[in-house]
């Protein structure tokens, strides 16, 4: 049940953040794992990850406005084949 709750929250966070990103950028990323240490956004490639890192203040501001103050957001490149 805890895993399903974390998955649902990760998807809800992504649903809140994705509309504020450029369409191409939002299409090159997806919600990743959420635990007590971080919420991860998975980028399809390194250039998308770099742009997402530049957008972190906006992403964190959107999450904060929705009441999600923790855990911090991390950006990672999605492993190939997943």
PyMOL CGO cylinders between C-alpha atoms (Angstrom):
from pymol import cmd
from pymol.cgo import CYLINDER

trace = [
    CYLINDER, 0.00, 0.00, 0.00, 2.87, 2.38, 0.77, 0.3, 1, 1, 1, 1, 1, 1,
    CYLINDER, 2.87, 2.38, 0.77, 4.41, 1.79, -2.66, 0.3, 1, 1, 1, 1, 1, 1,
    CYLINDER, 4.41, 1.79, -2.66, 1.11, 2.53, -4.40, 0.3, 1, 1, 1, 1, 1, 1,
    CYLINDER, 1.11, 2.53, -4.40, 0.65, 5.70, -2.35, 0.3, 1, 1, 1, 1, 1, 1,
    CYLINDER, 0.65, 5.70, -2.35, 4.14, 6.93, -3.29, 0.3, 1, 1, 1, 1, 1, 1,
    CYLINDER, 4.14, 6.93, -3.29, 3.52, 6.12, -6.94, 0.3, 1, 1, 1, 1, 1, 1,
    CYLINDER, 3.52, 6.12, -6.94, 0.22, 8.03, -6.89, 0.3, 1, 1, 1, 1, 1, 1,
    CYLINDER, 0.22, 8.03, -6.89, 1.85, 11.03, -5.22, 0.3, 1, 1, 1, 1, 1, 1,
    CYLINDER, 1.85, 11.03, -5.22, 4.72, 11.01, -7.72, 0.3, 1, 1, 1, 1, 1, 1,
    CYLINDER, 4.72, 11.01, -7.72, 2.20, 11.03, -10.58, 0.3, 1, 1, 1, 1, 1, 1,
    CYLINDER, 2.20, 11.03, -10.58, 0.21, 13.83, -8.91, 0.3, 1, 1, 1, 1, 1, 1,
    CYLINDER, 0.21, 13.83, -8.91, 3.36, 15.93, -8.54, 0.3, 1, 1, 1, 1, 1, 1,
    CYLINDER, 3.36, 15.93, -8.54, 4.20, 15.39, -12.19, 0.3, 1, 1, 1, 1, 1, 1,
    CYLINDER, 4.20, 15.39, -12.19, 0.65, 16.34, -13.21, 0.3, 1, 1, 1, 1, 1, 1,
    CYLINDER, 0.65, 16.34, -13.21, 1.08, 19.61, -11.28, 0.3, 1, 1, 1, 1, 1, 1,
    CYLINDER, 1.08, 19.61, -11.28, 4.50, 20.41, -12.75, 0.3, 1, 1, 1, 1, 1, 1,
    CYLINDER, 4.50, 20.41, -12.75, 4.30, 19.22, -16.38, 0.3, 1, 1, 1, 1, 1, 1,
    CYLINDER, 4.30, 19.22, -16.38, 1.89, 21.93, -17.65, 0.3, 1, 1, 1, 1, 1, 1,
    CYLINDER, 1.89, 21.93, -17.65, 4.32, 24.67, -16.58, 0.3, 1, 1, 1, 1, 1, 1,
    CYLINDER, 4.32, 24.67, -16.58, 7.13, 23.18, -18.70, 0.3, 1, 1, 1, 1, 1, 1,
    CYLINDER, 7.13, 23.18, -18.70, 7.65, 23.66, -22.42, 0.3, 1, 1, 1, 1, 1, 1,
    CYLINDER, 7.65, 23.66, -22.42, 5.83, 20.95, -24.37, 0.3, 1, 1, 1, 1, 1, 1,
    CYLINDER, 5.83, 20.95, -24.37, 9.02, 19.43, -25.76, 0.3, 1, 1, 1, 1, 1, 1,
    CYLINDER, 9.02, 19.43, -25.76, 10.62, 19.37, -22.34, 0.3, 1, 1, 1, 1, 1, 1,
    CYLINDER, 10.62, 19.37, -22.34, 7.60, 17.85, -20.63, 0.3, 1, 1, 1, 1, 1, 1,
    CYLINDER, 7.60, 17.85, -20.63, 7.51, 15.20, -23.37, 0.3, 1, 1, 1, 1, 1, 1,
    CYLINDER, 7.51, 15.20, -23.37, 11.14, 14.28, -22.69, 0.3, 1, 1, 1, 1, 1, 1,
    CYLINDER, 11.14, 14.28, -22.69, 10.63, 13.61, -18.98, 0.3, 1, 1, 1, 1, 1, 1,
    CYLINDER, 10.63, 13.61, -18.98, 8.42, 11.67, -16.60, 0.3, 1, 1, 1, 1, 1, 1,
    CYLINDER, 8.42, 11.67, -16.60, 7.76, 11.17, -12.92, 0.3, 1, 1, 1, 1, 1, 1,
    CYLINDER, 7.76, 11.17, -12.92, 10.25, 8.99, -11.16, 0.3, 1, 1, 1, 1, 1, 1,
    CYLINDER, 10.25, 8.99, -11.16, 10.51, 7.46, -7.72, 0.3, 1, 1, 1, 1, 1, 1,
    CYLINDER, 10.51, 7.46, -7.72, 9.43, 9.29, -4.58, 0.3, 1, 1, 1, 1, 1, 1,
    CYLINDER, 9.43, 9.29, -4.58, 10.75, 8.49, -1.14, 0.3, 1, 1, 1, 1, 1, 1,
    CYLINDER, 10.75, 8.49, -1.14, 11.64, 10.39, 2.03, 0.3, 1, 1, 1, 1, 1, 1,
    CYLINDER, 11.64, 10.39, 2.03, 14.97, 11.54, 0.52, 0.3, 1, 1, 1, 1, 1, 1,
    CYLINDER, 14.97, 11.54, 0.52, 13.86, 12.92, -2.86, 0.3, 1, 1, 1, 1, 1, 1,
    CYLINDER, 13.86, 12.92, -2.86, 11.34, 13.02, -5.67, 0.3, 1, 1, 1, 1, 1, 1,
    CYLINDER, 11.34, 13.02, -5.67, 13.07, 12.17, -8.93, 0.3, 1, 1, 1, 1, 1, 1,
    CYLINDER, 13.07, 12.17, -8.93, 12.14, 13.46, -12.36, 0.3, 1, 1, 1, 1, 1, 1,
    CYLINDER, 12.14, 13.46, -12.36, 13.53, 11.17, -15.05, 0.3, 1, 1, 1, 1, 1, 1,
    CYLINDER, 13.53, 11.17, -15.05, 14.77, 12.84, -18.25, 0.3, 1, 1, 1, 1, 1, 1,
    CYLINDER, 14.77, 12.84, -18.25, 15.06, 10.93, -21.51, 0.3, 1, 1, 1, 1, 1, 1,
    CYLINDER, 15.06, 10.93, -21.51, 18.48, 12.41, -22.30, 0.3, 1, 1, 1, 1, 1, 1,
    CYLINDER, 18.48, 12.41, -22.30, 21.20, 14.64, -20.86, 0.3, 1, 1, 1, 1, 1, 1,
    CYLINDER, 21.20, 14.64, -20.86, 20.09, 17.84, -22.59, 0.3, 1, 1, 1, 1, 1, 1,
    CYLINDER, 20.09, 17.84, -22.59, 16.56, 17.48, -21.19, 0.3, 1, 1, 1, 1, 1, 1,
    CYLINDER, 16.56, 17.48, -21.19, 18.04, 16.85, -17.74, 0.3, 1, 1, 1, 1, 1, 1,
    CYLINDER, 18.04, 16.85, -17.74, 20.16, 20.01, -18.03, 0.3, 1, 1, 1, 1, 1, 1,
    CYLINDER, 20.16, 20.01, -18.03, 17.13, 22.10, -19.00, 0.3, 1, 1, 1, 1, 1, 1,
    CYLINDER, 17.13, 22.10, -19.00, 15.06, 20.59, -16.17, 0.3, 1, 1, 1, 1, 1, 1,
    CYLINDER, 15.06, 20.59, -16.17, 17.80, 21.50, -13.71, 0.3, 1, 1, 1, 1, 1, 1,
    CYLINDER, 17.80, 21.50, -13.71, 17.56, 25.09, -14.96, 0.3, 1, 1, 1, 1, 1, 1,
    CYLINDER, 17.56, 25.09, -14.96, 13.80, 24.93, -14.31, 0.3, 1, 1, 1, 1, 1, 1,
    CYLINDER, 13.80, 24.93, -14.31, 14.17, 23.59, -10.75, 0.3, 1, 1, 1, 1, 1, 1,
    CYLINDER, 14.17, 23.59, -10.75, 13.23, 26.90, -9.06, 0.3, 1, 1, 1, 1, 1, 1,
    CYLINDER, 13.23, 26.90, -9.06, 10.00, 27.00, -11.08, 0.3, 1, 1, 1, 1, 1, 1,
    CYLINDER, 10.00, 27.00, -11.08, 9.29, 23.31, -10.44, 0.3, 1, 1, 1, 1, 1, 1,
    CYLINDER, 9.29, 23.31, -10.44, 9.90, 23.67, -6.71, 0.3, 1, 1, 1, 1, 1, 1,
    CYLINDER, 9.90, 23.67, -6.71, 7.78, 26.83, -6.62, 0.3, 1, 1, 1, 1, 1, 1,
    CYLINDER, 7.78, 26.83, -6.62, 4.88, 25.00, -8.26, 0.3, 1, 1, 1, 1, 1, 1,
    CYLINDER, 4.88, 25.00, -8.26, 5.17, 22.14, -5.79, 0.3, 1, 1, 1, 1, 1, 1,
    CYLINDER, 5.17, 22.14, -5.79, 5.41, 24.53, -2.85, 0.3, 1, 1, 1, 1, 1, 1,
    CYLINDER, 5.41, 24.53, -2.85, 2.29, 26.38, -4.00, 0.3, 1, 1, 1, 1, 1, 1,
    CYLINDER, 2.29, 26.38, -4.00, 0.45, 23.04, -3.98, 0.3, 1, 1, 1, 1, 1, 1,
    CYLINDER, 0.45, 23.04, -3.98, 1.66, 22.21, -0.48, 0.3, 1, 1, 1, 1, 1, 1,
    CYLINDER, 1.66, 22.21, -0.48, 4.47, 19.79, -1.36, 0.3, 1, 1, 1, 1, 1, 1,
    CYLINDER, 4.47, 19.79, -1.36, 7.40, 21.32, 0.48, 0.3, 1, 1, 1, 1, 1, 1,
    CYLINDER, 7.40, 21.32, 0.48, 9.51, 18.18, 0.86, 0.3, 1, 1, 1, 1, 1, 1,
    CYLINDER, 9.51, 18.18, 0.86, 11.36, 16.08, -0.17, 0.3, 1, 1, 1, 1, 1, 1,
    CYLINDER, 11.36, 16.08, -0.17, 13.69, 17.91, -2.57, 0.3, 1, 1, 1, 1, 1, 1,
    CYLINDER, 13.69, 17.91, -2.57, 13.49, 17.39, -6.34, 0.3, 1, 1, 1, 1, 1, 1,
    CYLINDER, 13.49, 17.39, -6.34, 16.30, 15.60, -8.16, 0.3, 1, 1, 1, 1, 1, 1,
    CYLINDER, 16.30, 15.60, -8.16, 16.74, 15.26, -11.91, 0.3, 1, 1, 1, 1, 1, 1,
    CYLINDER, 16.74, 15.26, -11.91, 18.25, 12.10, -13.35, 0.3, 1, 1, 1, 1, 1, 1,
    CYLINDER, 18.25, 12.10, -13.35, 18.75, 10.77, -16.87, 0.3, 1, 1, 1, 1, 1, 1,
    CYLINDER, 18.75, 10.77, -16.87, 16.58, 7.73, -17.43, 0.3, 1, 1, 1, 1, 1, 1,
    CYLINDER, 16.58, 7.73, -17.43, 18.60, 4.58, -18.07, 0.3, 1, 1, 1, 1, 1, 1,
    CYLINDER, 18.60, 4.58, -18.07, 18.37, 3.30, -21.63, 0.3, 1, 1, 1, 1, 1, 1,
    CYLINDER, 18.37, 3.30, -21.63, 15.85, 0.55, -22.17, 0.3, 1, 1, 1, 1, 1, 1,
    CYLINDER, 15.85, 0.55, -22.17, 13.51, 1.62, -19.36, 0.3, 1, 1, 1, 1, 1, 1,
]
cmd.load_cgo(trace, "trace")
